[in-house]
Amino acid sequence: MLYLLKQMYSCDYDENIGLIVRAKNSSEARKLANSCCEDEGLIWTDRALTSCNRLKEDGDSEIILISNTGE
């Protein structure tokens, strides 16, 4: 399954603000996000700071994620 993880607060420069992760469940998706993201700390398992939503395979055409904190 695919999961969209996003920070729920304003970010500093050079931080990951969103990820799309393939995982068996949302807990695994959050742990994987923590394992690859260092600048923002271990925030991805904290439900107060980040969201984690399962992406459906079907649906309307749309942009899923644009992730950029650079200048």
N, C-alpha and C positions, 0 to 999 in steps of 0.2 A: 504494500500500500504506500501511497505517497502522502506526505504530510507537509504543510506549509507552516513554518515557525516564523514568528515576527516579534520584535521587541515592541513593548507597549509604552515606551517613553522616548524622549529625545536622546539622540546618540551623539557621541563625540566623533571626531574625525578618525577614519581608519578602523571602524568597528563593523562587524557583521550586523545588519539590521534585519535580515531575513534569510531563510534557507528553505530549500525544498529537499526533503530527505525521504529515501525509501527505507521503510522499516516494517516490522511485523505488527507493531502497535505504537501508540503515542509515547509511552514510557521509553521504549527503545529509541524512538526518533529524538526525544529530548536528550537522552544520554549520548547518542551519536553527535548531536549538535555540540554538546559540551566538549566532546573529545577533539573537535577540530577548530574550535573557536577559543582564542586565548586573550585577545585584547579586551573583550568585554567581561571576562571572568566566567564563572560557572553559573550563568544566569538562566540557561535554557531549561533547567529542571524546576525553576521557580515560576509557578503559575501566576504569581502576582506581577511578574516582570515581563513574561512572554506568553504568547498564545501559540497553540499547536492545533491545527485543524486538518482533518483528513480531506484530501482532494478527491473529488469524484472523477471518474474516468470520462463521463459524458457531460454535456452541458454546452452552453453557448460559447462561441469564440471569445476569448478574453486574454488580456495580459495577466499572468498569474503573479509575477514578482519583478519589480525593478528595484535593485538593491544597490544604492550608491551613497556613501557619505563623503566621498572625495570632493575636492573643489574643481 
